[in-house]
Amino acid sequence: MGVAGGELLIPTIVLLFAVDIRAAGSLSLLVSLPTMLVAFVRYSRDGSFAVLSTHLRFTLIMAAGSVAGAVLGGLLLGAFPELVLIPVLVVILLVSALKLARHA
């Protein structure tokens, strides 16, 4: 899981609190925002971002992918019904769990 932990937060919000999956995604971002801001400030202060300049190409590719994914996800938000999104989320979680279980 990444810093935001959406793989855990979104299903928890949907399953335990019966919130619409679209709202759960937004709530997950809202809950994660303070953590990400504090981490950004701490990493900035201790110079941990300096390593990114040694991997500039990789950093730019990952940043571009993140921005493209966020834009595409925002554009597709209303395009798919919840009955489609939840099974897709289940598949993603199962694949992630299997990959994690196989990782030694």
Distance bins in CASP14 RR format, pairs under 12 A and 6 or more apart:
PFRMAT RR
TARGET T0000
AUTHOR 0000-0000-0000
RMODE 2
METHOD distances of the structure
MODEL  1
1 7 1 0 1 0 0 0 0 0 0 0 0
1 8 1 0 0 1 0 0 0 0 0 0 0
1 9 0 0 0 0 1 0 0 0 0 0 0
1 10 0 0 0 0 0 1 0 0 0 0 0
1 11 0 0 0 0 0 1 0 0 0 0 0
1 28 0 0 0 0 0 1 0 0 0 0 0
1 32 0 0 0 0 0 1 0 0 0 0 0
1 92 0 0 0 0 0 1 0 0 0 0 0
1 93 0 0 0 0 0 1 0 0 0 0 0
1 96 0 0 0 0 1 0 0 0 0 0 0
1 97 0 0 0 0 0 1 0 0 0 0 0
1 99 0 0 0 0 0 1 0 0 0 0 0
1 100 0 0 0 0 1 0 0 0 0 0 0
2 8 0 0 0 0 1 0 0 0 0 0 0
2 9 0 0 0 0 0 1 0 0 0 0 0
2 28 0 0 0 0 0 1 0 0 0 0 0
2 32 0 0 0 0 1 0 0 0 0 0 0
2 35 0 0 0 0 0 1 0 0 0 0 0
2 36 0 0 0 0 0 1 0 0 0 0 0
2 39 0 0 0 0 0 1 0 0 0 0 0
2 66 0 0 0 0 0 1 0 0 0 0 0
2 96 0 0 0 0 0 1 0 0 0 0 0
3 9 0 0 0 0 0 1 0 0 0 0 0
3 28 0 0 0 0 0 1 0 0 0 0 0
3 29 0 0 0 0 0 1 0 0 0 0 0
3 31 0 0 0 0 0 1 0 0 0 0 0
3 32 1 0 0 1 0 0 0 0 0 0 0
3 33 0 0 0 0 0 1 0 0 0 0 0
3 34 0 0 0 0 0 1 0 0 0 0 0
3 35 1 0 0 1 0 0 0 0 0 0 0
3 36 1 0 1 0 0 0 0 0 0 0 0
3 37 0 0 0 0 0 1 0 0 0 0 0
3 38 0 0 0 0 0 1 0 0 0 0 0
3 39 1 0 0 1 0 0 0 0 0 0 0
3 40 0 0 0 0 1 0 0 0 0 0 0
3 42 0 0 0 0 0 1 0 0 0 0 0
3 43 0 0 0 0 0 1 0 0 0 0 0
3 66 0 0 0 0 0 1 0 0 0 0 0
4 10 0 0 0 0 1 0 0 0 0 0 0
4 25 0 0 0 0 1 0 0 0 0 0 0
4 27 0 0 0 0 0 1 0 0 0 0 0
4 28 1 0 0 1 0 0 0 0 0 0 0
4 29 1 0 0 1 0 0 0 0 0 0 0
4 30 0 0 0 0 0 1 0 0 0 0 0
4 31 0 0 0 0 1 0 0 0 0 0 0
4 32 1 1 0 0 0 0 0 0 0 0 0
4 33 0 0 0 0 1 0 0 0 0 0 0
4 34 0 0 0 0 0 1 0 0 0 0 0
4 35 1 0 0 1 0 0 0 0 0 0 0
4 36 1 0 0 1 0 0 0 0 0 0 0
4 37 0 0 0 0 0 1 0 0 0 0 0
4 39 0 0 0 0 0 1 0 0 0 0 0
4 66 0 0 0 0 0 1 0 0 0 0 0
4 70 0 0 0 0 0 1 0 0 0 0 0
5 11 0 0 0 0 0 1 0 0 0 0 0
5 12 0 0 0 0 1 0 0 0 0 0 0
5 13 0 0 0 0 0 1 0 0 0 0 0
5 25 0 0 0 0 0 1 0 0 0 0 0
5 28 1 0 0 1 0 0 0 0 0 0 0
5 29 0 0 0 0 0 1 0 0 0 0 0
5 31 0 0 0 0 1 0 0 0 0 0 0
5 32 1 0 0 1 0 0 0 0 0 0 0
5 35 0 0 0 0 1 0 0 0 0 0 0
5 36 0 0 0 0 0 1 0 0 0 0 0
5 93 0 0 0 0 0 1 0 0 0 0 0
5 96 0 0 0 0 0 1 0 0 0 0 0
6 12 0 0 0 0 1 0 0 0 0 0 0
6 13 0 0 0 0 1 0 0 0 0 0 0
6 14 0 0 0 0 0 1 0 0 0 0 0
6 21 0 0 0 0 0 1 0 0 0 0 0
6 24 0 0 0 0 1 0 0 0 0 0 0
6 25 1 0 0 1 0 0 0 0 0 0 0
6 26 0 0 0 0 0 1 0 0 0 0 0
6 27 0 0 0 0 0 1 0 0 0 0 0
6 28 1 0 1 0 0 0 0 0 0 0 0
6 29 0 0 0 0 1 0 0 0 0 0 0
6 30 0 0 0 0 0 1 0 0 0 0 0
6 31 0 0 0 0 1 0 0 0 0 0 0
6 32 1 0 0 1 0 0 0 0 0 0 0
6 35 0 0 0 0 0 1 0 0 0 0 0
6 36 0 0 0 0 0 1 0 0 0 0 0
6 89 0 0 0 0 1 0 0 0 0 0 0
6 92 0 0 0 0 0 1 0 0 0 0 0
6 93 0 0 0 0 0 1 0 0 0 0 0
6 96 0 0 0 0 0 1 0 0 0 0 0
7 13 0 0 0 0 0 1 0 0 0 0 0
7 25 0 0 0 0 0 1 0 0 0 0 0
7 28 0 0 0 0 1 0 0 0 0 0 0
7 32 0 0 0 0 0 1 0 0 0 0 0
7 89 0 0 0 0 1 0 0 0 0 0 0
7 90 0 0 0 0 0 1 0 0 0 0 0
7 92 1 0 0 1 0 0 0 0 0 0 0
7 93 1 0 0 1 0 0 0 0 0 0 0
7 94 0 0 0 0 0 1 0 0 0 0 0
7 95 0 0 0 0 0 1 0 0 0 0 0
7 96 1 0 1 0 0 0 0 0 0 0 0
7 97 0 0 0 0 1 0 0 0 0 0 0
7 99 0 0 0 0 0 1 0 0 0 0 0
7 100 0 0 0 0 0 1 0 0 0 0 0
8 14 0 0 0 0 0 1 0 0 0 0 0
8 15 0 0 0 0 0 1 0 0 0 0 0
8 16 0 0 0 0 0 1 0 0 0 0 0
8 24 0 0 0 0 0 1 0 0 0 0 0
8 28 0 0 0 0 1 0 0 0 0 0 0
8 31 0 0 0 0 0 1 0 0 0 0 0
8 32 0 0 0 0 0 1 0 0 0 0 0
8 89 0 0 0 0 0 1 0 0 0 0 0
8 93 0 0 0 0 1 0 0 0 0 0 0
8 96 0 0 0 0 0 1 0 0 0 0 0
8 97 0 0 0 0 0 1 0 0 0 0 0
8 100 0 0 0 0 0 1 0 0 0 0 0
9 15 0 0 0 0 0 1 0 0 0 0 0
9 16 0 0 0 0 0 1 0 0 0 0 0
9 17 0 0 0 0 0 1 0 0 0 0 0
9 19 0 0 0 0 0 1 0 0 0 0 0
9 21 0 0 0 0 0 1 0 0 0 0 0
9 24 1 0 0 1 0 0 0 0 0 0 0
9 25 1 0 0 1 0 0 0 0 0 0 0
9 26 0 0 0 0 0 1 0 0 0 0 0
9 27 1 0 0 1 0 0 0 0 0 0 0
9 28 1 0 1 0 0 0 0 0 0 0 0
9 29 0 0 0 0 1 0 0 0 0 0 0
9 30 0 0 0 0 1 0 0 0 0 0 0
9 31 1 0 0 1 0 0 0 0 0 0 0
9 32 1 0 0 1 0 0 0 0 0 0 0
9 33 0 0 0 0 0 1 0 0 0 0 0
9 35 0 0 0 0 0 1 0 0 0 0 0
9 89 0 0 0 0 0 1 0 0 0 0 0
9 93 0 0 0 0 0 1 0 0 0 0 0
10 16 0 0 0 0 0 1 0 0 0 0 0
10 17 0 0 0 0 0 1 0 0 0 0 0
10 19 0 0 0 0 1 0 0 0 0 0 0
10 20 0 0 0 0 0 1 0 0 0 0 0
10 21 1 0 0 1 0 0 0 0 0 0 0
10 22 0 0 0 0 0 1 0 0 0 0 0
10 23 0 0 0 0 0 1 0 0 0 0 0
10 24 1 0 1 0 0 0 0 0 0 0 0
10 25 1 0 1 0 0 0 0 0 0 0 0
10 26 0 0 0 0 1 0 0 0 0 0 0
10 27 0 0 0 0 1 0 0 0 0 0 0
10 28 1 0 1 0 0 0 0 0 0 0 0
10 29 0 0 0 0 1 0 0 0 0 0 0
10 30 0 0 0 0 0 1 0 0 0 0 0
10 31 0 0 0 0 0 1 0 0 0 0 0
10 32 0 0 0 0 0 1 0 0 0 0 0
10 85 0 0 0 0 1 0 0 0 0 0 0
10 86 0 0 0 0 0 1 0 0 0 0 0
10 88 0 0 0 0 0 1 0 0 0 0 0
10 89 1 0 0 1 0 0 0 0 0 0 0
10 90 0 0 0 0 0 1 0 0 0 0 0
10 92 0 0 0 0 1 0 0 0 0 0 0
10 93 0 0 0 0 1 0 0 0 0 0 0
11 17 0 0 0 0 0 1 0 0 0 0 0
11 19 0 0 0 0 0 1 0 0 0 0 0
11 21 0 0 0 0 1 0 0 0 0 0 0
11 24 0 0 0 0 1 0 0 0 0 0 0
11 25 0 0 0 0 0 1 0 0 0 0 0
11 28 0 0 0 0 1 0 0 0 0 0 0
11 85 0 0 0 0 0 1 0 0 0 0 0
11 86 0 0 0 0 1 0 0 0 0 0 0
11 88 0 0 0 0 0 1 0 0 0 0 0
11 89 1 0 0 1 0 0 0 0 0 0 0
11 90 0 0 0 0 1 0 0 0 0 0 0
11 92 0 0 0 0 1 0 0 0 0 0 0
11 93 1 0 0 1 0 0 0 0 0 0 0
11 94 0 0 0 0 0 1 0 0 0 0 0
11 96 0 0 0 0 0 1 0 0 0 0 0
11 97 0 0 0 0 0 1 0 0 0 0 0
12 18 0 0 0 0 0 1 0 0 0 0 0
12 19 0 0 0 0 1 0 0 0 0 0 0
12 21 0 0 0 0 0 1 0 0 0 0 0
12 24 0 0 0 0 1 0 0 0 0 0 0
12 25 0 0 0 0 0 1 0 0 0 0 0
12 27 0 0 0 0 0 1 0 0 0 0 0
12 28 0 0 0 0 1 0 0 0 0 0 0
12 31 0 0 0 0 0 1 0 0 0 0 0
12 89 0 0 0 0 0 1 0 0 0 0 0
12 93 0 0 0 0 0 1 0 0 0 0 0
13 19 1 0 1 0 0 0 0 0 0 0 0
13 20 0 0 0 0 1 0 0 0 0 0 0
13 21 0 0 0 0 1 0 0 0 0 0 0
13 22 0 0 0 0 0 1 0 0 0 0 0
13 23 1 0 0 1 0 0 0 0 0 0 0
13 24 1 1 0 0 0 0 0 0 0 0 0
13 25 1 0 0 1 0 0 0 0 0 0 0
13 26 0 0 0 0 1 0 0 0 0 0 0
13 27 1 0 1 0 0 0 0 0 0 0 0
13 28 1 0 0 1 0 0 0 0 0 0 0
13 29 0 0 0 0 0 1 0 0 0 0 0
13 30 0 0 0 0 0 1 0 0 0 0 0
13 31 0 0 0 0 1 0 0 0 0 0 0
13 32 0 0 0 0 0 1 0 0 0 0 0
13 89 0 0 0 0 0 1 0 0 0 0 0
14 20 1 0 0 1 0 0 0 0 0 0 0
14 21 1 0 1 0 0 0 0 0 0 0 0
14 22 0 0 0 0 1 0 0 0 0 0 0
14 23 0 0 0 0 1 0 0 0 0 0 0
14 24 1 0 1 0 0 0 0 0 0 0 0
14 25 0 0 0 0 1 0 0 0 0 0 0
14 27 0 0 0 0 1 0 0 0 0 0 0
14 28 0 0 0 0 1 0 0 0 0 0 0
14 82 0 0 0 0 1 0 0 0 0 0 0
14 85 0 0 0 0 1 0 0 0 0 0 0
14 86 1 0 0 1 0 0 0 0 0 0 0
14 89 1 0 0 1 0 0 0 0 0 0 0
14 90 0 0 0 0 0 1 0 0 0 0 0
14 93 0 0 0 0 0 1 0 0 0 0 0
15 21 0 0 0 0 0 1 0 0 0 0 0
15 24 0 0 0 0 1 0 0 0 0 0 0
15 86 0 0 0 0 1 0 0 0 0 0 0
15 89 0 0 0 0 0 1 0 0 0 0 0
15 90 0 0 0 0 0 1 0 0 0 0 0
15 93 0 0 0 0 0 1 0 0 0 0 0
16 24 0 0 0 0 0 1 0 0 0 0 0
17 23 0 0 0 0 1 0 0 0 0 0 0
17 24 0 0 0 0 1 0 0 0 0 0 0
17 27 0 0 0 0 1 0 0 0 0 0 0
17 28 0 0 0 0 0 1 0 0 0 0 0
18 24 0 0 0 0 1 0 0 0 0 0 0
18 82 0 0 0 0 0 1 0 0 0 0 0
19 25 0 0 0 0 1 0 0 0 0 0 0
19 26 0 0 0 0 1 0 0 0 0 0 0
19 27 1 0 0 1 0 0 0 0 0 0 0
19 28 0 0 0 0 0 1 0 0 0 0 0
19 82 0 0 0 0 0 1 0 0 0 0 0
19 86 0 0 0 0 0 1 0 0 0 0 0
20 26 0 0 0 0 1 0 0 0 0 0 0
20 27 0 0 0 0 1 0 0 0 0 0 0
20 77 0 0 0 0 0 1 0 0 0 0 0
20 78 0 0 0 0 0 1 0 0 0 0 0
20 81 0 0 0 0 0 1 0 0 0 0 0
20 82 1 0 0 1 0 0 0 0 0 0 0
20 83 0 0 0 0 0 1 0 0 0 0 0
20 85 0 0 0 0 1 0 0 0 0 0 0
20 86 0 0 0 0 0 1 0 0 0 0 0
21 27 0 0 0 0 0 1 0 0 0 0 0
21 28 0 0 0 0 0 1 0 0 0 0 0
21 77 0 0 0 0 0 1 0 0 0 0 0
21 78 0 0 0 0 0 1 0 0 0 0 0
21 80 0 0 0 0 1 0 0 0 0 0 0
21 81 0 0 0 0 1 0 0 0 0 0 0
21 82 1 0 1 0 0 0 0 0 0 0 0
21 83 0 0 0 0 1 0 0 0 0 0 0
21 84 0 0 0 0 1 0 0 0 0 0 0
21 85 1 0 1 0 0 0 0 0 0 0 0
21 86 1 0 0 1 0 0 0 0 0 0 0
21 87 0 0 0 0 0 1 0 0 0 0 0
21 88 0 0 0 0 1 0 0 0 0 0 0
21 89 1 0 0 1 0 0 0 0 0 0 0
21 90 0 0 0 0 0 1 0 0 0 0 0
22 28 0 0 0 0 0 1 0 0 0 0 0
22 29 0 0 0 0 0 1 0 0 0 0 0
22 73 0 0 0 0 0 1 0 0 0 0 0
22 74 0 0 0 0 1 0 0 0 0 0 0
22 76 0 0 0 0 0 1 0 0 0 0 0
22 77 1 0 0 1 0 0 0 0 0 0 0
22 78 1 0 0 1 0 0 0 0 0 0 0
22 79 0 0 0 0 0 1 0 0 0 0 0
22 80 0 0 0 0 1 0 0 0 0 0 0
22 81 0 0 0 0 0 1 0 0 0 0 0
22 82 1 0 0 1 0 0 0 0 0 0 0
22 84 0 0 0 0 0 1 0 0 0 0 0
22 85 1 0 0 1 0 0 0 0 0 0 0
22 86 0 0 0 0 0 1 0 0 0 0 0
22 89 0 0 0 0 0 1 0 0 0 0 0
23 29 0 0 0 0 0 1 0 0 0 0 0
23 30 0 0 0 0 0 1 0 0 0 0 0
23 77 0 0 0 0 0 1 0 0 0 0 0
23 82 0 0 0 0 0 1 0 0 0 0 0
23 85 0 0 0 0 0 1 0 0 0 0 0
24 30 0 0 0 0 0 1 0 0 0 0 0
24 31 0 0 0 0 0 1 0 0 0 0 0
24 82 0 0 0 0 0 1 0 0 0 0 0
24 85 0 0 0 0 1 0 0 0 0 0 0
24 86 0 0 0 0 0 1 0 0 0 0 0
24 89 0 0 0 0 1 0 0 0 0 0 0
25 31 0 0 0 0 1 0 0 0 0 0 0
25 32 0 0 0 0 1 0 0 0 0 0 0
25 70 0 0 0 0 0 1 0 0 0 0 0
25 73 0 0 0 0 0 1 0 0 0 0 0
25 74 0 0 0 0 0 1 0 0 0 0 0
25 77 0 0 0 0 1 0 0 0 0 0 0
25 82 0 0 0 0 0 1 0 0 0 0 0
25 85 0 0 0 0 0 1 0 0 0 0 0
25 89 0 0 0 0 0 1 0 0 0 0 0
26 32 0 0 0 0 0 1 0 0 0 0 0
26 33 0 0 0 0 0 1 0 0 0 0 0
26 73 0 0 0 0 0 1 0 0 0 0 0
26 74 0 0 0 0 0 1 0 0 0 0 0
26 77 0 0 0 0 1 0 0 0 0 0 0
27 33 0 0 0 0 0 1 0 0 0 0 0
28 35 0 0 0 0 0 1 0 0 0 0 0
28 36 0 0 0 0 0 1 0 0 0 0 0
28 89 0 0 0 0 0 1 0 0 0 0 0
29 35 0 0 0 0 0 1 0 0 0 0 0
29 36 0 0 0 0 1 0 0 0 0 0 0
29 70 0 0 0 0 1 0 0 0 0 0 0
29 73 0 0 0 0 0 1 0 0 0 0 0
29 74 0 0 0 0 0 1 0 0 0 0 0
30 36 0 0 0 0 0 1 0 0 0 0 0
30 37 0 0 0 0 0 1 0 0 0 0 0
32 38 0 0 0 0 0 1 0 0 0 0 0
32 39 0 0 0 0 0 1 0 0 0 0 0
32 40 0 0 0 0 0 1 0 0 0 0 0
33 39 0 0 0 0 0 1 0 0 0 0 0
33 40 0 0 0 0 0 1 0 0 0 0 0
34 40 0 0 0 0 0 1 0 0 0 0 0
34 41 0 0 0 0 0 1 0 0 0 0 0
35 41 0 0 0 0 0 1 0 0 0 0 0
35 42 0 0 0 0 0 1 0 0 0 0 0
36 42 0 0 0 0 0 1 0 0 0 0 0
36 43 0 0 0 0 0 1 0 0 0 0 0
37 43 0 0 0 0 0 1 0 0 0 0 0
37 44 0 0 0 0 0 1 0 0 0 0 0
38 44 0 0 0 0 0 1 0 0 0 0 0
38 45 0 0 0 0 0 1 0 0 0 0 0
39 45 0 0 0 0 0 1 0 0 0 0 0
39 46 0 0 0 0 0 1 0 0 0 0 0
39 48 0 0 0 0 1 0 0 0 0 0 0
39 49 0 0 0 0 0 1 0 0 0 0 0
40 46 0 0 0 0 0 1 0 0 0 0 0
40 47 0 0 0 0 0 1 0 0 0 0 0
40 48 0 0 0 0 0 1 0 0 0 0 0
40 49 0 0 0 0 1 0 0 0 0 0 0
41 47 0 0 0 0 0 1 0 0 0 0 0
41 48 0 0 0 0 0 1 0 0 0 0 0
41 49 0 0 0 0 0 1 0 0 0 0 0
42 48 0 0 0 0 1 0 0 0 0 0 0
42 49 0 0 0 0 0 1 0 0 0 0 0
43 49 1 0 1 0 0 0 0 0 0 0 0
43 50 0 0 0 0 1 0 0 0 0 0 0
43 51 0 0 0 0 0 1 0 0 0 0 0
43 52 0 0 0 0 1 0 0 0 0 0 0
44 50 0 0 0 0 0 1 0 0 0 0 0
44 52 0 0 0 0 0 1 0 0 0 0 0
47 53 0 0 0 0 0 1 0 0 0 0 0
49 55 0 0 0 0 0 1 0 0 0 0 0
49 56 0 0 0 0 0 1 0 0 0 0 0
49 59 0 0 0 0 1 0 0 0 0 0 0
50 56 0 0 0 0 0 1 0 0 0 0 0
50 59 0 0 0 0 0 1 0 0 0 0 0
51 58 0 0 0 0 0 1 0 0 0 0 0
51 59 0 0 0 0 1 0 0 0 0 0 0
52 58 0 0 0 0 1 0 0 0 0 0 0
52 59 1 0 1 0 0 0 0 0 0 0 0
52 60 0 0 0 0 1 0 0 0 0 0 0
52 62 0 0 0 0 1 0 0 0 0 0 0
52 63 0 0 0 0 1 0 0 0 0 0 0
53 59 0 0 0 0 1 0 0 0 0 0 0
53 60 0 0 0 0 0 1 0 0 0 0 0
55 61 0 0 0 0 1 0 0 0 0 0 0
55 62 0 0 0 0 1 0 0 0 0 0 0
55 63 0 0 0 0 0 1 0 0 0 0 0
56 62 0 0 0 0 0 1 0 0 0 0 0
56 63 0 0 0 0 0 1 0 0 0 0 0
57 63 0 0 0 0 0 1 0 0 0 0 0
57 64 0 0 0 0 0 1 0 0 0 0 0
58 64 0 0 0 0 0 1 0 0 0 0 0
58 65 0 0 0 0 0 1 0 0 0 0 0
59 65 0 0 0 0 0 1 0 0 0 0 0
59 66 0 0 0 0 0 1 0 0 0 0 0
60 66 0 0 0 0 0 1 0 0 0 0 0
60 67 0 0 0 0 0 1 0 0 0 0 0
61 67 0 0 0 0 0 1 0 0 0 0 0
61 68 0 0 0 0 0 1 0 0 0 0 0
62 68 0 0 0 0 0 1 0 0 0 0 0
62 69 0 0 0 0 0 1 0 0 0 0 0
63 69 0 0 0 0 0 1 0 0 0 0 0
63 70 0 0 0 0 0 1 0 0 0 0 0
64 70 0 0 0 0 0 1 0 0 0 0 0
64 71 0 0 0 0 0 1 0 0 0 0 0
65 71 0 0 0 0 1 0 0 0 0 0 0
65 72 0 0 0 0 1 0 0 0 0 0 0
65 73 0 0 0 0 0 1 0 0 0 0 0
66 72 0 0 0 0 0 1 0 0 0 0 0
66 73 0 0 0 0 0 1 0 0 0 0 0
67 73 0 0 0 0 0 1 0 0 0 0 0
67 74 0 0 0 0 0 1 0 0 0 0 0
68 74 0 0 0 0 0 1 0 0 0 0 0
68 75 0 0 0 0 0 1 0 0 0 0 0
69 75 0 0 0 0 1 0 0 0 0 0 0
69 76 0 0 0 0 1 0 0 0 0 0 0
69 77 0 0 0 0 0 1 0 0 0 0 0
70 76 0 0 0 0 0 1 0 0 0 0 0
70 77 0 0 0 0 0 1 0 0 0 0 0
71 77 0 0 0 0 0 1 0 0 0 0 0
72 79 0 0 0 0 0 1 0 0 0 0 0
73 79 0 0 0 0 1 0 0 0 0 0 0
73 80 0 0 0 0 0 1 0 0 0 0 0
73 85 0 0 0 0 0 1 0 0 0 0 0
74 80 0 0 0 0 0 1 0 0 0 0 0
76 84 0 0 0 0 0 1 0 0 0 0 0
76 85 0 0 0 0 1 0 0 0 0 0 0
76 88 0 0 0 0 0 1 0 0 0 0 0
77 85 0 0 0 0 1 0 0 0 0 0 0
78 84 0 0 0 0 0 1 0 0 0 0 0
78 85 0 0 0 0 1 0 0 0 0 0 0
79 85 0 0 0 0 1 0 0 0 0 0 0
80 86 0 0 0 0 0 1 0 0 0 0 0
80 87 0 0 0 0 0 1 0 0 0 0 0
80 88 0 0 0 0 1 0 0 0 0 0 0
80 89 0 0 0 0 0 1 0 0 0 0 0
81 87 0 0 0 0 0 1 0 0 0 0 0
81 88 0 0 0 0 0 1 0 0 0 0 0
82 88 0 0 0 0 0 1 0 0 0 0 0
82 89 0 0 0 0 0 1 0 0 0 0 0
83 89 0 0 0 0 0 1 0 0 0 0 0
83 90 0 0 0 0 0 1 0 0 0 0 0
84 90 0 0 0 0 0 1 0 0 0 0 0
84 91 0 0 0 0 0 1 0 0 0 0 0
85 91 0 0 0 0 0 1 0 0 0 0 0
85 92 0 0 0 0 0 1 0 0 0 0 0
86 92 0 0 0 0 0 1 0 0 0 0 0
86 93 0 0 0 0 0 1 0 0 0 0 0
87 93 0 0 0 0 0 1 0 0 0 0 0
87 94 0 0 0 0 0 1 0 0 0 0 0
88 94 0 0 0 0 0 1 0 0 0 0 0
88 95 0 0 0 0 0 1 0 0 0 0 0
89 95 0 0 0 0 0 1 0 0 0 0 0
89 96 0 0 0 0 0 1 0 0 0 0 0
90 96 0 0 0 0 0 1 0 0 0 0 0
90 97 0 0 0 0 0 1 0 0 0 0 0
91 97 0 0 0 0 0 1 0 0 0 0 0
91 98 0 0 0 0 0 1 0 0 0 0 0
92 98 0 0 0 0 0 1 0 0 0 0 0
92 99 0 0 0 0 0 1 0 0 0 0 0
93 99 0 0 0 0 0 1 0 0 0 0 0
93 100 0 0 0 0 0 1 0 0 0 0 0
94 100 0 0 0 0 0 1 0 0 0 0 0
94 101 0 0 0 0 0 1 0 0 0 0 0
95 101 0 0 0 0 0 1 0 0 0 0 0
95 102 0 0 0 0 0 1 0 0 0 0 0
96 102 0 0 0 0 0 1 0 0 0 0 0
96 103 0 0 0 0 0 1 0 0 0 0 0
97 103 0 0 0 0 0 1 0 0 0 0 0
END
